[in-house]
Amino acid sequence: MVKFLLHRPIAVFLSFIVSVGFGLFFFTKIPTSLLPAIDVPEIIVKINYPNTSAKVIEQNITSKMRDYLVTLEHLEDIESQSANHNALIKLTFNYGTKMDLSFIEVNEKLDRILNELPKDLPRPVVTRVNTADIPIVRIQVIPKSPADYLQISALVQKIIKKRIERIQGVSVVDINGAQTGMIAVEPDRLALNAAGLTEESIASAIRGANVGTGAMSVKDGQYRYFLKLKNSLDDVEEISSIPLMLSDSSTTTLGKFVRIGIQAQVPQGYHLYKGKQGLVMTVQKQVNARMGSVLKEIENELQSFKKDYPKADFYTTQDQTFLLDQGIQNLTQDLWFGGILCVVLLFLFLGNFASPILMSISIPVSLCLTFVFFYFLDISFNIISLSGLALGIGMLIDNSIVVLDSITRRRKEGFDVDQSCIIGVKDVVSPVISNVLTTVAIYGPLIYLSGLAGALVYDQAVALTISLAVSLLVAFVLNPVMYRYFLRGKSAALREDTKLYLRILNGYHSMITHIFSYKKTYFWITIAVMPLGFFLFKMVPVETLPRITETETQVKIDWNQSLDADGNLNRMLNITSKLENKTIAWEADLGLRQFMLQHDDNSLQKGEIYYKCSSQTAKNDLDSIISKTIRKDYPDARFSVESAPNAFTQLFKNDEPYLEAKFKAYSSLENDSSESKIQLVMMQVGRGYHPGISSSSEASISLKLDTYKMSMYGISQEQLQKTLSRIFGVGNITELKRFAESTQINFSAGEGNLQQKLEEPVFSASGAGYPIKTFVSYLAQSDKKYIVADKSGIHNSVYFSKGKDESIPLLMERISKSAAKQGLSVSYAGKYFSDSILAGDMLIIFFISLVLLYLILAIQFENLVHPFLVMFTIPLGIGGAMLLLWLAGGTLNVMTAIGFVVVLGIIVDDPSLKVETINRLREEYLADGMKNKREILLKALHNAGEICLKPLLMVSLTTSLALLPVLFTGGIGNDLQKPMVYVIVGGLTLGTFLTLWFIPLAYWFITKKSK
C-alpha cells in the first residue's frame, strides 16, 4: 500500500487537504456543552399541596402514589420524602433503561391515579434527570420599585420568559420569586352585623355573579349558533356593584359591606439579589446547541430588555460557560505551548530541519481529522471530550516520530528514498499498531463501568481513541508521502544527529555496558523498585476531585424552627448584611421555591445563599464570618458552608451517607414508638451515628372540635371549617377566569395572633354569632418534619460515617441483631455499597485490560513469554507516577485515575517496540551468518537499544512536555488536570528511565544463550 501511495502524492495531499477543510468546517458545527448529554436513570415526581402537613400528604397522596408507581417496569428503587406543603418521589431505574418510555409510563400511571387523590391537588410535576439540565446562566430581574413587583412578575412570566425561550438553542427557562396578584375581599364586620349578613352571604353573592353557562346553542333555520353568557365581573368596581339582597327583601350593593382591592398573595418564598427582592430565571440550553452562541444571544436580548422595560434591572450570575471556555482556552494554550516545546525538542534531537517539521504537522492535521469524526459520531465539545483531546495532544505526534525515525534510519543505511519509506514503514507497522491497540486496551474497557461513571468516560475514551487512530493514519499515509516528496535527494543532510543526542547515545551505551557488568544486581534492584507505587498508595490522600482555586460559596440553612416566609426573610437579611462590600455578587433563595425542575426538597424554613468573592482568601475569610454569625445568632439552625457547586463538581457530588440503616417496625402501628427503640439499638451497638432527616420534628398546633356544643348552638362543621379557612388566610371564594388567565378572589387574612383570631365569630344557621373559641380547643405538640419511605414503606434512618479499619459487614450484623430484639427490621443503603460495586467493576476492568494487553502483545511477538517482559514495566510506571504525585502533594482522585490509565497505555510502548526490534535483529543476524547465540543476543540488545532510544526519548518527552504548560498556568481546567499531569510526567520519566535497562536485562535472563 505504501508503494502505491508514494506514487500518488497529489491524490494523498488533496485527500488530506479536503479532509482538513471538512474538519475546520465541522468544527464550527459541533455543539458545545458543559457535559455530555447523558440520561441519568432517574425520574422525579414533585407534589405541591400548600398549607398541608407532612403527615396528611403522606397518608392521602404520597403513599398512594408510591404504591401505584412501584409496579413500573425496570424500576430499581423508589424513595419518597413528604414534608409540609410538598413531597418528592424519586424513581431510580436500572441503568440502560429507555428513559423516554419510562417517562411516558410514569405520566400515564399518574393520570390513572389522579381520581383517587384530593380534588384540589395540582397535578404532580414529573421531570427527568439529565446532565444537560444544569442551567448555563441565571438571569436576575430586580424591580426598581416594590410597587411594580406584581407588574414585573407578570411581565417575566408572560413575555420575558417566552422571548428568551425563542432564542435558538434555548431549551427551558425556569422562574423563581414571582408574585401573583389576587382580589382581596375584606368584610366590614360592623356593617355585616347591622344588616344581619355573614361572610358566607358575601361569598355566595360573588360566586353567583361569576357563573359560566357551559355549552348552549340555538338553531336558526339551517344555521346553528353557540351562545355565551357574558360574565359581568371584569374588574374590582364591577365586583363592588354586585347586588346583595337583605333580610327585608331590599337590595343594595356589595361594596357597602366589604373593601375590595388587588394585592399580592402572601409569598411562600423569596429571591434576593444583593439585598433586593426580585425574580431569577435559570436558562438551560438544547443538547445540540453551541453554548457560546446561546449565551451571546441571551446577552443581546438582555440589552433589549433594559431598553424595553425600564422599570426593572437585569443581571446575569453563575455563568457556567466559564468552565467550557476554560477548557477550550486550556486546550488551545496547551496545544500552542506544548506544540512549541515538542518542536524545540525535536530540533534538539534531529540533525536537520525537515524531519521535525514533518513530525509536527501530524498534530494539527490529526486534530482537524478528529473533528470530522466528532461531528458524525455526534460527540459534543464538553469538559470530558476536551480532556480526552488534551490527553491525546502529546500522543498525536508519537506515531509520526517512530515512523519517520525508521524511514530516516533506513535512508542512512544507503537505501533510496522509495525503499526507505517502504521498508521503514514495514519495520514499525506492527509495533506502532500494537502501541495504539495497547493504549486502547487499557482505556477502552473503562466505558463498561456501571452507571454514570461509564457513560462519562465514554466521550473521553472515544475522543482519545479517535485521535490516536487518526494519528496512525497520518503516520502511515501522509508522513511517508511527504517525506518522499519534500526530502528527495537530501540523504546527506539526514546522516547526522545533533551533538546533544550523540552524547546521550554514548552515555546510553556506557550505561548498558556498566549494567551488564552487574546484571543480577541491577535486575533485582529494579524488581525491588516495582512495589514502590503500592507502598506510596497508602501515603497519598484520596478525594473525589482535585483541589481547585475556588471563589464561590453556597450556604445551606435549615432554621429548624416553625418560621413563615417573612420570618425566614428577616433572618436571611440579617445574615446577608455581612456580605455587603465583601463580594462581587450574591443572591439567596429562601422558603418555597417555584422552580419546576428543582429536585431538592422545599421547605418554608430553609434557605440558600450564594456569593462570589474576588479571591480564595477573601472567600475563606467570609465563610468564617458567616459561620460564626449563624452559630451565634441562631444556635438551633442546621447549616453547611461549602464551595458552590459548578457543572463539573455537581456531577460528581454525592450527598448519600457512607452507610444508612433504615429501621422499620414490624407493625405499622408501632412506627410512632420506633425512634425510642432505635436509640436503644444504637446504645447497644455503641457506635457513633447521625440521626436521619426523618427524626426531625417541628412545633404544631392541634385543634379539637367540641361537637356537642356545636350541635347545641346550631353550628355546622362545614361552616366552622370555612370560617377557620377565612380567618387564617386560605379562604378562597372563587376564581375569575379571563381567556388563559385566572385570578383568585379570596377573603383577606386578618391581623392578630392565634388567641385574637379565635375570638372571631362563627354564625349558626339562625344567624347568631359565637366566638370560635367556644367550640375549639387547641394543644401545642410536635410533629414530624419529614416522612421518608421506600418500597417497603415508612422508615427512620440512621447515618454512619466511614470509620478507620472498621468492618462494615460486622457493624451491620450487630445492628440487625439488636434491632430484631426491639421488634425492628433493618435494611441498608449508602456509598459503601456503590463504592464496593465500583471497586468490583474496576477490578474486573483491570483484569480485562491486562488480558487484552497480553493477547495483543502475544499476537505481535508470536511468543507467549515475551508479553510478560513488557507487562512487568507497568509497576515501574505506577511507581514513578506515585512518587512524583506524593512529592508534589497531590491526591488520588478522578483525574489521577485518568493519568494512571494514560501511563499504563504509554509505558508499554517502548518495551513493545524494543522487544519487537530485538526479535527482528536476532533473525537478521542469524540470516547474515552469525552463529554464536550469545554474541547475537548481546549485539541485538545493544543495537535495539540504540535504534529505539531516539523514538523513546522523543515520545516520552514530547508527551510530557505537551502537558507541562498545565503546571505553570492557571484556570480551573488546568487546576483539574495538574494531578493527572504529575502522574503522567512521573510515570513517563522514572518509568522510562528504569525500562532502559530492565527490558535488556529481563530479555537476557529468559533467553537461551548456548552456542
Summary of the structure (lengths in Angstrom):
residues: 1011
radius of gyration: 37.2
end to end distance: 40.2
largest distance: 134.1
contacts: 3323
relative contact order: 0.11
helix: 56%
strand: 19%
